[in-house]
C-alpha cells in the first residue's frame, strides 16, 4: 500500500512539472532539396532517410520550399600522439560540416551553420583492423549527431 501511494505521488509530481515525452519533430515546410553534397555523401544519405517520412525530398531546388545547401562536408584524421620511435598511439578524427537553408527564391532561412565534431581514438598497429572498424563507428556516431542537430534546426526555421 505504501509502495502504491509513493508511485502515485511520483506520477503526480512528474505530470505536474510539465514533463512530457519527446515528440517527433515537425517541419514548417513540405518539400526540401539537398544541394551541394558530394556524390554518395553518407551525410546526405542519412539526412534523406531522416526527412523522408515527413517531408518530400525533391531533386530540383526550384521545386522546393527549402533548399539545404552543403557548403562543407569533410572528414579529417590526424595524428594526435606518437611514441619516440614514431609509432602512432592516438589519432584525432574530425567531421566538419557547414550548411545553410534558403528558399527557392534565395531568401535566407538559416544562416550558415558550422559544425565541427572531434573524437580521439587510441591506436595500435597490432589491432589495426579493429581500430579501422572503431574509426568508422565513430564517424557514423558523429554524423548521426550532426543530422540530429540539423533536423532540430530545420524544424525551427520560419518559412
Secondary structure, DSSP 8 states (H G I E B T S, - for coil): -HHHHHHHHHHHHHHHTT---------S-SEEEEES--TT-HHHHHHHHHHTTTSEEES-GGG-SEEEEEEEEEEEEEEEEE-TTS-EEEEEEEEEEEEEEE-TT--EEEEEEEEEEEEEEE--GGGHHHHHHHHHHHHHHHHHHHHHHHHHHHHH---
